[in-house]
Every structure is written in structure tokens, then in C-alpha cells.
């Protein structure tokens, strides 16, 4: 699944850590998802009107002590990267993604939605929500990478006896490879090689899960279908943790203000 939150987190952190300028970060985000606008918020909560462009919003957030972007990729029963309250969690769970933004005196959640206007305009509209002032419980990069490797081995063994598992057939792998060749790398400048490696692997495996799901259970016994569904669910969980951990692994550049 393509997550619109991931580029904002990757390039936002690259900007905050001084590895890229603001214009380059905004351009990179919008090349992937189209124009990004911050939606309406309650008066007095954040200094935004309806539909503020991303660049303007980031400048304003920078004036409020913006220090980090964190990726959330929740699923039903697994609120990965979220901290509450209920309204934010429900919105992010519905979207299956979101971003936590750390300001000087508070934390804010941003939840994206596809923004379509007319026949040609496609962008992203972000709705801000108050977020609890807590750190999300997410794995570190080494832990997430190891779990992804072990889960892939376990899932492959589980499915070895099930004929023609769509997510693991050569045809699906060819399609995943073709998608990867056309897409930009998941991370931005300033991330360490290990984070780039983990993010790239997680992105490829997320495509496997996505392409496999529509064929779930076709031509299988009830037991085989249940085993396949469970295996893909476990792989999806490991993939999401790897993506969140990789996007959190930005390195800090030399001291100084982020490039504007």
C-alpha cells in the first residue's frame, strides 16, 4: 500500500535535521502525492485557515518549535505509532496511516485523505487532531529488521505446502519488482544505509501482501485459507513495524537551523 504519510515523515525529518532545504523537501513530498494542504482546525488550536499549502504550514509549525515527524501505520487491533486520544486514533485507523508532529508545547496528529477536485486535480488534504503528549511505542531499527527477516522465513515455511500462493508466485514477484523500479526510494537524504535497506525491503514486501490479498482463499481448503490469511497478517505487521522504525532512524547533521 502506498502511504502518503511516509514521504512527509521522511522528507520532513530530512529538512529538520538539516540534510535538505525546505523547498526540496516540499517538492519531494508533492512529487509523490500531488499538492498537500493542511485542512481546517478549531480556532486557536493551530495558526491555520482551511487549505494552507504544505510549505506555508511547515514554516508556521517551525515557528512553534517543530522538532520531529513520526510515522503511524495502525491496523485493526494494532495502533502502531499512535498515542491517542480516541478521535485521532479512530481517524488514523480509518486511513491506516498518520503523522505525529512534535511541537514545543504539544503534539499534533495529521491524518491524510485523498483530495480530488474536478477531473485532473489530485492531492492530499491533512486534518490535524490534538494528540496526547506521549512517545509512541515503536521498535528500534535493528529489532524491526530482525523481526522482518524472521517473519518472512516463518511465513514462507508456513505457505510451502499451499499450492499457488498468489503472494509468493514468480508472477507477483515480477510485478513487485517492476513497481519498485518505477518508484522513488522510500527514504530521504540523511537516513543511514541500514534504514534505506529496511525501508526498501519493507516496501517491496508490502506490495506482496497487497497483491496477495485479493486472491485470498481462492481454490484452497478452509485450513489452507486460514493459514494463508494468518501468515499474510503476520507479514503485514512486521512490514509496518519495519517501515515505522526505518522512518524514525534519521541521523542528525551538524548543529544549526534546518535549511529554509
C-alpha positions in Angstrom: 0.0 0.0 0.0 1.2 3.5 -0.9 1.2 5.6 2.3 1.0 9.4 1.8 2.3 9.9 5.3 5.7 8.2 4.7 7.1 10.9 2.3 6.1 13.7 4.7 7.8 12.0 7.6 11.0 11.1 5.6 11.5 14.5 3.9 10.2 16.5 6.8 12.8 14.9 9.1 15.5 15.4 6.4 14.6 19.1 6.4 14.5 19.4 10.2 17.9 17.6 10.5 19.5 20.0 8.0 20.1 17.5 5.2 17.8 19.2 2.6 16.2 22.6 2.2 12.6 23.3 2.8 11.8 23.8 -0.9 13.5 20.5 -1.8 11.6 18.7 0.9 8.2 20.1 -0.1 8.9 19.3 -3.8 9.8 15.7 -3.0 6.6 15.2 -1.0 4.4 16.7 -3.6 6.0 14.8 -6.5 4.7 11.6 -4.9 1.2 12.7 -3.9 0.4 16.0 -5.6 -0.3 19.3 -3.7 -0.5 18.9 0.0 -2.9 21.2 2.0 -3.5 21.4 5.8 -7.2 21.4 6.5 -9.4 23.4 8.8 -8.7 23.2 12.6 -10.6 24.7 15.5 -9.8 28.4 16.1 -6.9 28.9 18.4 -5.6 25.4 18.1 -3.1 25.9 15.3 -2.4 29.0 13.2 -4.1 27.6 10.0 -7.0 28.5 7.9 -8.6 26.0 5.6 -6.3 24.7 2.8 -2.9 26.1 3.8 -0.2 24.9 1.4 2.4 22.5 2.8 5.3 24.9 2.6 3.5 27.6 4.5 2.3 25.1 7.1 5.8 23.8 7.7 7.1 27.4 8.2 4.4 28.1 10.7 5.0 24.9 12.5 8.7 25.6 12.6 7.8 28.8 14.5 6.0 26.7 17.0 9.1 24.6 17.8 8.6 21.7 15.3 11.2 19.1 16.0 10.3 15.7 14.6 7.8 13.9 12.4 6.8 10.3 13.4 5.1 7.8 11.2 2.0 5.9 12.3 0.7 2.8 10.4 -2.1 1.4 12.5 -4.3 -1.6 11.7 -7.3 -3.1 13.5 -6.1 -4.2 16.9 -2.6 -2.8 16.4 -2.4 1.0 16.9 1.2 1.2 15.7 2.7 4.7 16.2 -0.4 6.2 17.8 -0.7 7.8 21.3 -4.4 8.8 21.5 -6.8 10.3 22.1 -9.7 8.3 20.7 -10.6 10.8 17.9 -7.1 10.8 16.5 -6.7 7.0 16.8 -10.0 6.4 15.0 -9.2 8.8 12.2 -5.8 7.3 11.6 -7.1 3.7 11.9 -9.7 4.5 9.2 -6.9 6.0 7.0 -4.5 3.2 8.0 -1.8 5.9 8.5 -1.0 9.2 10.1 1.8 11.5 11.2 2.7 12.7 14.7 4.2 16.2 14.8 6.2 17.3 17.9 5.9 21.0 18.7 7.5 22.9 21.6 4.4 22.7 23.9 2.3 19.9 22.4 2.0 17.1 20.0 -0.3 17.1 16.9 -1.6 14.3 14.8 -2.1 14.8 11.0 -4.3 12.3 9.1 -4.3 12.4 5.3 -7.1 12.0 2.8 -7.1 12.0 -1.0 -8.1 15.4 -2.2 -9.9 15.3 -5.7 -11.2 18.4 -7.4 -12.6 18.1 -10.8 -11.2 15.7 -13.4 -7.5 16.5 -13.1 -6.6 17.7 -9.6 -5.4 15.1 -7.2 -3.6 15.9 -4.0 -3.7 15.3 -0.2 -5.6 17.1 2.5 -4.3 16.7 6.0 -6.7 17.0 9.0 -5.0 18.0 12.3 -6.0 16.4 15.6 -4.8 17.1 19.1 -2.5 14.2 20.2 -1.6 13.1 23.7 1.8 14.2 24.9 3.4 10.7 24.9 6.0 8.8 22.9 4.6 6.1 20.6 5.7 2.6 21.3 7.6 1.5 18.3 10.6 -0.9 17.7 14.1 0.3 17.0 15.6 -0.3 13.6 17.7 -3.4 14.4 14.8 -5.1 16.2 12.4 -4.3 13.4 14.8 -5.6 10.7 15.4 -8.8 12.6 11.7 -9.4 13.1 11.0 -8.8 9.4 13.6 -11.4 8.4 12.3 -14.0 10.9 8.7 -13.4 10.0 9.4 -13.7 6.2 11.1 -17.1 6.9 8.3 -18.3 9.1 5.6 -17.2 6.6 7.4 -18.8 3.7 7.7 -22.1 5.6 4.0 -21.9 6.6 2.9 -21.5 3.0 5.3 -24.0 1.4 2.6 -26.7 1.4 -0.1 -24.5 0.0 -0.2 -24.6 -3.9 0.0 -21.4 -5.9 0.0 -18.9 -3.1 -0.5 -15.7 -5.1 1.7 -13.5 -2.8 4.7 -15.8 -3.4 4.4 -16.8 -7.0 7.0 -15.6 -9.6 4.4 -13.5 -11.4 3.7 -11.5 -8.3 7.4 -11.0 -7.6 7.9 -9.8 -11.1 5.1 -7.2 -10.7 6.6 -6.1 -7.3 10.0 -5.7 -8.9 8.6 -3.7 -11.8 6.8 -1.4 -9.3 10.0 -0.9 -7.3 11.9 0.1 -10.4 9.5 2.9 -11.2 9.1 4.3 -7.7 11.4 6.7 -5.8 13.3 5.3 -2.8 11.2 5.4 0.3 13.5 7.5 2.4 15.3 10.8 2.0 18.8 12.3 2.4 20.2 11.9 5.9 19.0 8.4 6.7 21.6 5.7 7.3 22.2 2.9 4.8 20.5 0.4 7.1 17.3 2.4 7.3 17.3 2.7 3.5 17.7 -1.0 3.2 15.0 -1.9 5.6 12.6 0.6 4.2 13.1 -0.7 0.6 12.6 -4.3 1.7 9.5 -3.4 3.7 8.1 -1.5 0.7 8.6 -4.5 -1.6 7.0 -6.9 0.9 4.1 -4.6 1.5 3.4 -4.9 -2.3 3.5 -8.7 -1.9 0.8 -8.5 0.9 -1.3 -6.1 -1.1 -1.2 -8.1 -4.3 -1.8 -11.4 -2.5 -4.9 -10.3 -0.5 -7.4 -10.1 -3.4 -6.8 -13.8 -4.2 -7.0 -14.9 -0.5 -8.6 -18.3 -0.2 -9.2 -19.0 -3.9 -9.0 -22.7 -4.6 -7.8 -23.5 -1.1 -9.3 -25.6 1.7 -10.6 -23.8 4.7 -7.5 -24.8 6.7 -5.1 -23.6 3.9 -7.0 -20.3 3.6 -6.9 -19.7 7.3 -3.1 -20.5 7.4 -2.6 -18.1 4.4 -4.6 -15.3 6.0 -2.7 -15.6 9.3 0.7 -15.7 7.6 -0.1 -12.6 5.5 -1.4 -10.8 8.6 1.9 -11.5 10.4 3.9 -10.4 7.5 1.9 -7.2 7.2 2.5 -6.5 10.9 6.3 -7.0 10.5 6.3 -4.8 7.4 4.5 -1.9 9.1 6.9 -2.1 12.1 9.9 -2.0 9.7 8.6 1.0 7.9 7.9 2.9 11.1 11.3 2.1 12.5 13.1 3.0 9.3 11.4 6.4 9.1 12.4 7.1 12.7 16.1 6.5 12.0 17.1 9.9 10.7 20.6 11.0 11.6 21.4 14.4 12.9 23.6 16.7 10.8 25.8 19.4 12.1 24.2 21.8 14.6 22.2 24.7 13.1 18.8 25.6 11.9 17.2 23.4 9.2 17.5 24.8 5.7 14.7 27.1 4.6 
